[in-house]
Structures are given as C-alpha cells and as structure tokens.
Amino acid sequence: MKILSFLFPGFTALDLIGPTTVWSLMPGAEFQTVARTPGQVKVDMGPEIIATNSFDNCWSAADVLFVPVAGRASTTRCRTRLALHAARCGRPGCTRRGRNKASR
C-alpha cells in the first residue's frame, strides 16, 4: 500500500507520526512525504520533518493521500481543499470544476 502524506508548515507532528506508526505495521506499506518543495517542513512546536518529495515527483497513484490535520494546524494553517487539489493537480484524472488541466 502506497501512503502519500501531505506536509504543510505548522502541522502537528503527532498527527503524522501516530497514523504512520500504525500503518508501518502493515506488510508492504510504503511511505512518501510531499510538500510544495522537498526538504524541511516546520511543525507547530518548532522541530522540522523532511518532505522527501515535491508535487512534481511524488507518486501519481498512491493508495492513500493522508493530510495530517488536527490540533492548532487544522484551524489556523491548513486549507484542506487547496491541499488536496495541489497534491492532485496536473495528474491524469485531476479535475477542478469538472475540467482537467489539459482542457484549461
């Protein structure tokens, strides 16, 4: 199972680490973390977690798109609709208002 986790500045690390820990117990689980650009993403309490991929080079067919939202980040930093669209944008089958990128 391919699990793609979307990271954004200010998310709560536990919201990523908890579910990822459980999924890692599943045989065959694979993980990628994605952000606008690969590299360090600062969490709400200061530390940083590494995004291994950008939107341009992440899996195009993940089984799970995981957006870790809860705590402070869910109300102050994350705009889930935009995050989900950004993660899908430019991929086959991505639509926005019923149109794919090629038809714009």
C-alpha positions in Angstrom: 0.0 0.0 0.0 1.4 3.4 -1.0 0.7 6.1 1.5 1.4 9.7 0.5 1.5 12.2 3.4 1.0 15.9 2.5 3.1 18.2 4.8 2.5 21.9 5.3 4.1 24.5 7.6 2.6 24.4 11.1 1.1 20.9 11.1 1.1 18.9 14.3 3.9 16.2 14.1 1.9 13.7 16.2 -0.9 13.8 13.6 1.6 12.4 11.1 3.7 10.2 13.4 0.8 8.4 15.1 -1.0 7.1 12.0 2.3 6.4 10.2 3.4 4.2 13.1 0.3 2.1 12.8 0.4 1.9 9.0 4.1 0.8 9.2 2.9 -2.4 10.9 1.1 -3.4 7.8 3.1 -5.7 5.5 4.0 -3.9 2.2 3.3 -0.4 3.4 5.4 2.3 1.6 5.6 6.0 2.5 6.3 9.2 0.9 6.1 12.7 2.4 5.3 15.5 0.0 5.3 19.3 0.2 5.4 22.2 -2.3 9.2 21.7 -2.3 11.2 18.8 -0.8 13.1 19.4 2.4 12.4 20.6 5.9 8.9 21.5 6.9 8.5 23.2 10.3 5.8 21.7 12.6 3.7 23.7 15.0 6.0 23.2 18.0 9.3 24.1 16.2 11.0 20.9 15.0 11.2 20.1 11.4 10.2 16.9 9.4 11.6 16.2 6.0 9.4 16.1 2.9 11.0 13.6 0.6 9.2 14.7 -2.5 7.6 17.7 -4.2 4.3 17.7 -6.0 6.2 17.2 -9.3 8.0 14.0 -8.3 5.7 12.2 -5.9 3.7 9.1 -6.6 0.9 9.8 -9.1 -1.1 6.7 -8.0 -0.9 6.5 -4.2 -3.4 4.3 -2.4 -3.8 6.8 0.4 -3.5 10.6 0.4 -3.0 11.5 4.0 -3.4 15.1 5.3 -2.4 15.2 9.0 -4.9 17.8 10.3 -5.9 18.2 14.0 -4.9 20.4 16.8 -3.9 24.0 16.1 -2.9 23.5 12.5 -6.4 22.4 11.4 -7.9 25.7 12.2 -5.0 28.1 11.6 -2.8 26.8 8.8 -4.3 24.0 6.7 -6.8 24.6 3.9 -7.7 21.0 3.2 -9.4 21.6 -0.2 -6.4 23.5 -1.5 -4.0 21.0 -0.2 -5.9 18.1 -1.8 -6.1 19.9 -5.1 -2.4 20.9 -5.0 -1.5 17.2 -4.4 -3.6 16.1 -7.4 -3.1 19.0 -9.8 -1.5 18.2 -13.1 -2.0 14.4 -12.8 -4.2 12.4 -15.1 -7.8 12.4 -13.8 -7.3 15.6 -11.8 -10.3 17.9 -12.1 -11.2 21.3 -10.9 -14.7 22.4 -11.5 -15.2 19.4 -13.8 -12.2 20.3 -16.1 -8.8 18.6 -16.3 -5.6 20.6 -16.6 -5.3 19.8 -20.3 -8.6 21.4 -21.1 -7.9 24.8 -19.5 
